[in-house]
Amino acid sequence: MYNSRCLLIGLLLFIFCSYEEKICACTKEYMPVIAGGEQFNNFCLATCAGYDEDEIIIFNN
């Protein structure tokens, strides 16, 4: 059976691990988009910045 100390340590580790930085790998293609009033070089960079797909506006040339 788990004691309260182990449970607390497990909870703290879970919280710490939940806040780890997300790793993103995007290509360097230039297809500009706007999200949150900020311009990004491509869709992938905007999603890595934390914007949802429905918040991203793609420029059509």
C-alpha atoms as a printed R data frame, in Angstrom:
   type eleno elety resid chain resno      x      y       z
1  ATOM     1    CA   MET     A     1  0.000  0.000   0.000
2  ATOM     2    CA   TYR     A     2  1.235  3.501  -0.792
3  ATOM     3    CA   ASN     A     3  1.764  5.871   2.078
4  ATOM     4    CA   SER     A     4  0.931  9.578   1.854
5  ATOM     5    CA   ARG     A     5  4.581 10.588   1.329
6  ATOM     6    CA   CYS     A     6  4.900  8.413  -1.768
7  ATOM     7    CA   LEU     A     7  1.598  9.664  -3.085
8  ATOM     8    CA   LEU     A     8  2.668 13.290  -2.626
9  ATOM     9    CA   ILE     A     9  6.020 12.696  -4.329
10 ATOM    10    CA   GLY     A    10  4.284 10.963  -7.231
11 ATOM    11    CA   LEU     A    11  1.840 13.840  -7.605
12 ATOM    12    CA   LEU     A    12  4.642 16.419  -7.590
13 ATOM    13    CA   LEU     A    13  6.592 14.450 -10.207
14 ATOM    14    CA   PHE     A    14  3.482 14.210 -12.390
15 ATOM    15    CA   ILE     A    15  2.917 17.973 -12.165
16 ATOM    16    CA   PHE     A    16  6.574 18.682 -12.925
17 ATOM    17    CA   CYS     A    17  6.580 16.351 -15.936
18 ATOM    18    CA   SER     A    18  3.341 17.881 -17.245
19 ATOM    19    CA   TYR     A    19  5.028 21.269 -17.589
20 ATOM    20    CA   GLU     A    20  7.941 20.053 -19.694
21 ATOM    21    CA   GLU     A    21  8.491 22.069 -22.851
22 ATOM    22    CA   LYS     A    22  6.982 20.603 -26.000
23 ATOM    23    CA   ILE     A    23  9.516 19.716 -28.695
24 ATOM    24    CA   CYS     A    24  8.579 20.779 -32.231
25 ATOM    25    CA   ALA     A    25 10.314 20.058 -35.509
26 ATOM    26    CA   CYS     A    26  9.183 22.196 -38.450
27 ATOM    27    CA   THR     A    27 10.482 22.595 -41.973
28 ATOM    28    CA   LYS     A    28 11.872 25.934 -43.113
29 ATOM    29    CA   GLU     A    29  9.339 26.343 -45.937
30 ATOM    30    CA   TYR     A    30  7.973 29.871 -46.223
31 ATOM    31    CA   MET     A    31  4.175 29.895 -46.371
32 ATOM    32    CA   PRO     A    32  3.261 32.778 -44.029
33 ATOM    33    CA   VAL     A    33  0.354 32.533 -41.621
34 ATOM    34    CA   ILE     A    34 -1.078 34.770 -38.902
35 ATOM    35    CA   ALA     A    35 -2.160 33.604 -35.471
36 ATOM    36    CA   GLY     A    36 -3.028 35.839 -32.556
37 ATOM    37    CA   GLY     A    37 -1.960 38.923 -34.503
38 ATOM    38    CA   GLU     A    38  1.548 37.521 -34.977
39 ATOM    39    CA   GLN     A    39  3.037 36.371 -38.281
40 ATOM    40    CA   PHE     A    40  4.747 32.977 -38.546
41 ATOM    41    CA   ASN     A    41  6.760 31.610 -41.470
42 ATOM    42    CA   ASN     A    42  4.541 28.519 -41.737
43 ATOM    43    CA   PHE     A    43  1.606 26.640 -40.219
44 ATOM    44    CA   CYS     A    44  3.815 24.291 -38.207
45 ATOM    45    CA   LEU     A    45  5.573 27.133 -36.378
46 ATOM    46    CA   ALA     A    46  2.215 28.652 -35.434
47 ATOM    47    CA   THR     A    47  0.936 25.372 -34.000
48 ATOM    48    CA   CYS     A    48  4.204 24.896 -32.097
49 ATOM    49    CA   ALA     A    49  3.680 28.350 -30.589
50 ATOM    50    CA   GLY     A    50  0.471 26.966 -29.077
51 ATOM    51    CA   TYR     A    51 -2.191 28.127 -31.523
52 ATOM    52    CA   ASP     A    52 -5.007 25.774 -32.557
53 ATOM    53    CA   GLU     A    53 -5.680 25.111 -36.231
54 ATOM    54    CA   ASP     A    54 -8.857 27.216 -36.158
55 ATOM    55    CA   GLU     A    55 -6.887 30.245 -34.855
56 ATOM    56    CA   ILE     A    56 -4.432 30.262 -37.789
57 ATOM    57    CA   ILE     A    57 -5.084 32.296 -40.941
58 ATOM    58    CA   ILE     A    58 -3.230 31.122 -44.068
59 ATOM    59    CA   PHE     A    59 -2.244 33.734 -46.646
60 ATOM    60    CA   ASN     A    60 -3.434 32.932 -50.170
61 ATOM    61    CA   ASN     A    61 -1.306 34.528 -52.891
